[in-house]
Structures are given as structure tokens and as C-alpha cells.
Amino acid sequence: EMELIDMALEFQETGQPVPPEQTCVGYVKAALGLLCPLLMETLTKQDEDADVDDDVWNLSMSGATCLTLVANTVEDDIVPAVMPFVQEHIKSENWRYREAATMAFSSILEGPGA
């Protein structure tokens, strides 16, 4: 979807119409309300025994990466989908939820505009 958005910008810059087969229909933005809660739940699945310097891929890391890609795709629309989770869990007594809130916040930093 990000590639389609980039292509549309290129066509717009050159003054050409976007071919119908390359039009972005916004599936990610449409699924945001369902997708974000699932991704944020994956952030709470940290591996307690994992070494920070390990390059071992786990569910939590996968969720953070996916959330970053979603944020880059939907830009500002990610903020209202993620911030309630961050605000609710940033001071949680459960370390997994505190860590998940921090990961969620850091995962969306590049998506929204200034």
C-alpha cells in the first residue's frame, strides 16, 4: 500500500493520471480499528529470557515492526488508534504492559506528520 501511495505521488508530480490498477484503496486505514488492538496485544508478549543483544525474532518484535509499517502507511490516523493504549498502560504495574506502551509509542513516531 505504501508503494501505491508513493506511485500516486509520482504521477501527481508529473501531471499524469493514476492508472486504475495502481490506485490505493486504503485497506490498512480501513482495518485500523481492528488491526491496532491485535498488534498492541502482540507487544505484550515479550520474551522474558531474551537477551537484548540477541537477534532472535519474537512476537513482540514482529508486532512493533508491523505497527511501524502501519504508522508509516496511515500517518496521522495512527495516533488516535494507539495513544489510548499508551496512556492506559504507560504506568501499569505489569512490566509487560509498560514495555508494550513504550514500544507502541516508539513504533509510531515516524508515521504522523509534525
N, C-alpha and C positions, 0 to 999 in steps of 0.2 A: 504494500500500500504506500509506503514511503517513496518507492521508486516511481509510482504513478503520480504522486504529488509533485515530485521533482520534475518529471517529464512534462506535466501540465504547466509548470512554471517556465520551462524552457520554451514550450510552444507559445505561451503568452508573451514572453520576451521577444520572440521573433515575429509575432503578429499572426501566427498560423493557428487555425482551429485545432482543437484536440480531437484526434480520431476517437470515435465512439468506443472502440475496443480498448482504449487506453485511458478511459475516464475513471477516476477514482469514485467509488460509490460510498465510501466511508463505513465499511463493515466494522472496523475496530471502534470507531466513535459510537456506532450504534450498539455495540456489545459492551461498552464501557461499564455500565451499571452491573452487569453480570460478571464480567471479566476481572475487574479490580478486586472485589471481595475474595475471589478464588486465589488470585495472585498474592494478596496480602496474607491470606491464611498460609500459603506456602512459605512465606517469610518467617513464620513462627516455628518452622521445622528445622531449626539449626541442629547440627551435629555437635553435641557437647564435647566429644572426644577429638574433634578435628583440630589439627594443628593449623594455626593462622597462616603459616608459610607454605602449607600443603597446597598443591594444585589440584586437589581432589574436588570434583564437581559434585554438588549435593543439591537437594531440592530447594533449599533456601537461596542458594546462589543462582539457581535457574530462575526462580521466581523474581529475584531482583533484576536479573538481566532482561527478562521478559517485560517487567514493569518499566524499565528504562526505555525499551523499544516502543512500548505503547505510549509513553510520555512524549517521545520524540515524534510519534505519529499524530497524536491528537492535540499536542501542545497545551494550551491553556485549559482545555477541558479536563485535564488530568487532576488539576488542583482540587476541585470540589469532590472528586471521587476518592481521593487519597487522604486529604487533610483530616477528615473526621476520625479515621483510623489512627493517624499520628497523634492527634490531640487526646484521644481516648487512652492510648497505650504508652505514651512517652514517659509517664510517671508510674507505670504499673509496677506492682510488687513482683510480678513474674518476669524474670530476666529475659525470657524468650520474647515476650510481647514488647518490652522496652527496646530490645535489639531489633525486632521487626519494625517498630515505629521509626527507629533511626534509619534502618535500611530503606524503608518505604520513602521517607523524606529525601534521602540522598539519591535514590533511584530516579526521582522525578525532577531533579534540579535542572537538567539540560532541556527538558521539554517545554515548559512555559516560557513565554516571552518576558521581557523585563518590564 
